[in-house]
């Protein structure tokens, strides 16, 4: 990788990190590109379920965010890490029955 490519990659990473931290500080969370993810097979989890899942499986403190923001945080975490998340999920296929629906 040449210097220019490395610099561009670093700036993109820095921008993503800064935008993510600003989005978390705001009252609503900005969704990044990628599919929507279910929570342990549930497409409409309760507030308690998504809060517990974010704490236990993702290491994210849900704070006082609403359910839509929490679901967005969940999707963003999966989409940033890719399909292998490190908490027992295998790579998802693009079929609706295999992990996510197209929206």
N, C-alpha and C positions, 0 to 999 in steps of 0.2 A: 504494500500500500504506500503510495507516495505521500508527501507532506500535505498536498492540497486535499486529497481524499481523506486523510486522517483529520485534518482541520475541519472539513465539512461534517464528518461523522461526529466529531466532538461538539461542534456547534449545534447540530441537530439533537444530540443527547442533552446538552445543556438547556436548550430551548424546551424540550419535552419535560425535563425535570422542573424547570422554573414554572412552566405553565401548569404542571400538575400540582405544585405546591400552592400556587395562587388559586387554582380551582378548588383545592381542599380547604383553603382559608375562606373562600366565599361561601355564601349560603346555599348555592347549588353547584353541582359537580358537572363538568363538561365531559361528554362522552367522546372517547377516541374511536377511530375506525375499527371495525371488527364485528364479529357475530355477538349475538346475545347468548348468555349462558344460563342454564338452570341451576338451582340450588338443591343439590342432592336429589335430582329428578323432579323437583317441584318448580314449575314455571311461575307460580304465584305464591311465594312463601310469605308467611306472616312477618311482621316487624321483628318479633323475638327470634324467629328462625334465621333470618338474614343477619341479624346482629350476632347471634351465636356462631354462625358459619364464618362470618368475617373474622371474628376473634380467633376461633379455633383453627380453621383451615388456612386462613390467609395472613394471620398476624396483624390485622388492621383493626384499630380502635374505631368503632362506628360513631362514637360521640353522640351528638344529639341530632344527627341528620335524619331526614325523612326517608321513607321506604324507597321512593324513586331514586334519590341520591345514593342510597346504599346499594341498590341494584346496579346503578351505573358504576359505582366503585368496584363492585364485584366483577362486572363485565370488563371494565378497564384493566383490572389486575390480571384476569385470564388473558386478555388480548395483548398486554405488555409482555407477559411471560411466554406466550405461545400456548399451544394446546397441552403440552406437558407441564403441569403446574406444581408438581412435587407433593401433592397430597392425595395420591392414589388414582388420579384420572389418567386414562390412556388417551392417545391422540384421537380427537374426534373426527368423524367423517362428516361430509356435508349433508347427509340425509337428516331429515327432521327427527327420526327416531333414534339417532345416534349422538345426540348431545346438544344440538341447538337448532333453532328455527331461523329461517331467513326473514328479515324484516325490511 
